[in-house]
Amino acid sequence: MNYVKNKLRNSIGDQYLNDCMVTFLERDFFLQVSNKDITSRFQIKSHRVKL
């Protein structure tokens, strides 16, 4: 947890840190989502957004 907070806090903004912390804290839920589902979701997007 400290590694995630320190590494991300030094290199990114608050919103991205918040998003990463949600995935860290809710990891049981995110383990149920397959990589295939994630990639298919990104493939159907009509535009690209800079992360």
JOBELCOR-V779720 format. One record per residue. SS is DSSP state (a for helix, b for strand, c for the rest). Layout:
ss
SS
SS
This chain:
ss
c
a
a
a
a
a
a
a
a
a
a
c
c
a
a
a
a
a
a
a
a
a
a
a
a
c
a
a
a
a
a
c
c
c
a
a
a
a
a
a
a
a
a
c
c
c
c
c
c
c
c
